[in-house]
Amino acid sequence: MLQHPQIDPVAIAIGPLKIHWYGLTYLVGFVAGWWLGKIRTRKPWSPINEEQMGDLLFYLALGVILGGRVGYVLFYNFDAFLADPLWLLRVWEGGMSFHGGLLGVIFAMWWYGRKVECGFWRMADFVAPLVPVGLGAGRIGNFINGELWGKPTDVAWGMVFRTAPDSLARHPSQLYQFALEGVALFVILWWFSSRQRPRMAVSGLFLIGYGVFRFMVEFVRQPDPQLGYLAFDWLTMGQVLSFPMIVVGAALMFIAYRKQAE
């Protein structure tokens, strides 16, 4: 049985100014995405050039932060927002939804794509391999905060979280998600997109990969207390939101390769 390292969520405090680890992990994700994006702009089929990568990152960052926070409020904790509307702005306290962030990124890609006269799917296929880096960084932020822990377990790597309501060893589900949604998904997509693929194929693979990995981890992740299980004593909101991603991703892959074969 392991003990969760008690890490101060505040990384740097200068007077009233406090910089949280959670915010820094997002910064790491954005910087890494920018750097990897500049590498991808050197591909002959890149929809943007190296100088435009900074502008694209700005749009994506807005999409992630605004979409992620609004999505968390709508999907997971609308009652808390009604009780304290300013809670929406306290991003450093945690509470971001990937699915809301994805919708924000989709809007940002469409918006920036129109600005540079680039089709949506070309832009989406370019951005998709960059997303897992930010996902992985965000899960490390969740782990540092001691939030989103898993169900009780007797596995050797079970971890006791001081933020949990008991002293039971639990699955460190944040690290599972870091390994799957961050590392594994990045490797798969980076390899797959290393050469030109049919349009929509990279985006489709991203949706399938994330959807499958998230659906799997939800079986060992503690459901959000304000929601609990939605049905069957195992179905969570994360699974409800991830299943359509798998279906849409599979449809995109099918369409992409069918068009190529025609």
N, C-alpha and C positions, 0 to 999 in steps of 0.2 A: 504494500500500500504506500502510495506516494503522497506527499503534502504539496499542495499548490504553493509556489513561492509567493510570499506576501510582498508584492511590489506596489510602491506608492503610485497611484494612477497619474500623479503630477510629476512630470519629468523634470521640469525647470520652473522655479518660482522666483520671480524678481518683484518684490513688493506685492502689489495687488495683481500683477500679471502672472498667470499660471498657464503653462504649456503642458498639455496632457499627452501621455504616451499614445492614447487613442488617435489624437489628431496627428501626431508624428508618423504613425503607421500609414495614415492616409497620404501624408506628404511623401513618404517613401514610395508608396504605390504609384503616385502620380509622376514622380521623378523617374522611376524605373520604366513606367509606361512611355514617358517622353523619350527616354534614351533608346528603348527598343523600337519605338515608332520611327525614330530617325534612321535606324538600321533598315527597317522595312521600306522606307521611302526610296532606298537605293535599288529596289526591285524594279525591273522594267515595266511591270504592270501596276505599280503604285499609283493611286488616284491623286496623290498630292506630292509636292516636293519637300525637301528637308526643311526649308524655311517656313513652310506652312504648318509644320508639326506643332509648333508652340501655340498657334491660334487654335488648332484642333483640340489640343489638350485643355485649353481654357474652356471651350464649349463642353467638352466631356466632363471636366471637373464640376461645372455648374450642374450638369445633368445628374451626376452621381450624388452630389450633396443634396440638392433640392429634391430630386426624385426619391433618393433613399430615405430622407427624413419624412417627406410627405407620405411615402408608401408605408413606412412603419406606423405612422399615425392612422392611416386609413385601414390597413390590413390587420394591425396587431393591437393598437392601444388608443382607439378613438376616444374612449371615456376619459383617459388621462388628459388628453388635449382639451376636452370640454371643461374639465375641472380647472385646468391651468393652461390657457392658450400660449403663454410665453414658454412653456416647456418645449414647444416645437422648435425654438431657437437654440436650446441648450444641447447642441449636438455632441459636445465633449462628454456628456454624461452617458453616451451610448444610446442605442435605439435607432438603428438604421436597417432598412429593409433592402436586401439585394434585389428583389423583384421590383420594388419601387425605383431603385437606382437604375435597373435595366430599362424601365420605361423612360426614365429621364435621359439615359444615354441614347436610346433610340430617337427621341425627339431631338437631342443635340446633334446626332449624326445627320438627321434629315435637314435640320436647320443649316448646319455648316456645309453640307453637301450642296444645298441650293446656292449658297454664297459662292462656292468655287465651281459651280456647274458640274457637279459629279453625281452620278446616279446613286440612289440609296444603297443598293446591294454591293456596289463596288466599295463604298465607304465602310459598310458593315463588315465585309470580308477583310478589309484592312485592319479594322479596330479589334475584331474578335480575339486574335491571339494576344492582345495586350491586356485584356481584362483580367485573366487569372492572376496576374502579378498583384493587382490591386486587391483582388479577393483574398489572396493569401496574406497580404500585409494586414488587411482588416481583421482576419481571424486571429492573428497574433495580438492585435489590439484587444480583441474580446478575451483572449487568454490572460493578458496582463490585468485587465479589469476584473477577472474572475467571474465573468458572466457567460451566459449561454452554455452552462455545463450540461453534462449528459445524465443519464439515468444511473441509479445505483448499480454497482457491478462487483463481482469478486475476481475479475481478471487481475493479473499481477501488476499491471500498470494503472490500476484504478487510482484515482486521485481525490483527496479530501479538499474541498473548496471551503474556505472560511466564509465565503459569501453565501453558501448554501444554508438552508434552515436546519441542517442536521450535520452529524459527523460521519456520514456514510461515504465510502469510497465510490466515486462516480467515473463514468467514462469522460475523458478529456476531449469531448466532442469538438471543441474549437480546433484542437490539433489534428483531429481526423479531417476536418474540413480544410485546414491549411494544406495538409498533404494531398487531398484529393482535388478540391476545387482550385487550389493554388498551384502546387507543384505538378501533379499528374496532368491536370487539364492544360497547363501551360506547355508542358513537354509535348503532349499530343498535338495541340494546335500549332505550335511552332514548327514541329516536323511536318505536319500535314500542309501547312501554308508555305513551306520552303520553296515550293514550285507552284506555278500557276494551276489553279483548279477551276472547275466550272463555277460560274457566278452563283452565289448563294450556298455553295457547298461548305465553305469554311464557317459561315454563320450557322448553317444547319448542324454541323458537327459540334459547335460550341453549345448550342441549345440542348442537344442530346447529352453531351458530356456533363454539363452542369446539372441538368435535370436528373440524370441517373445518379450522380454522386450525391446530390442533395437529398434525393428521395431515400437513398440507402442510409445516410447518416441520421436522418430523422427517426429511424427506428431505435437509435440509442441516445438520442438527444432529448433532454427534458422539454416537454412542450411548454410554450409560454403560459405562465400561471393564470393570466387573465382570460385565456382561451381554452386551455386544456386540450383534450382530444375532441375532434369534431364528429367522429363516428367510429364505431367498431372497437373502441378502446385502443386504437393505435393510429388512426388517421389524423395528421396534424395539418395546420395551415400551410407549413412549408411544403408538404407533399401535395396539397391541393393546388398550390401555385406552381409547383415544379412539373407536375404531370403534363399540363398543356405545353410546356416547353419541349418535352420529349416528343410529343405528337407533332408539333409544328416543325421541330428540327428534322424529324424523319421525313416529313412532307417536303421540306426544302431540299434535302439531300436527293430525294426521289426525283423532284422536278429538275434539279440541277443536272443530274446525270442522264435523265431522259432527254432533256434538250440537247445535251452534248451528243447523244447517240443519233439524234435525228439528222 
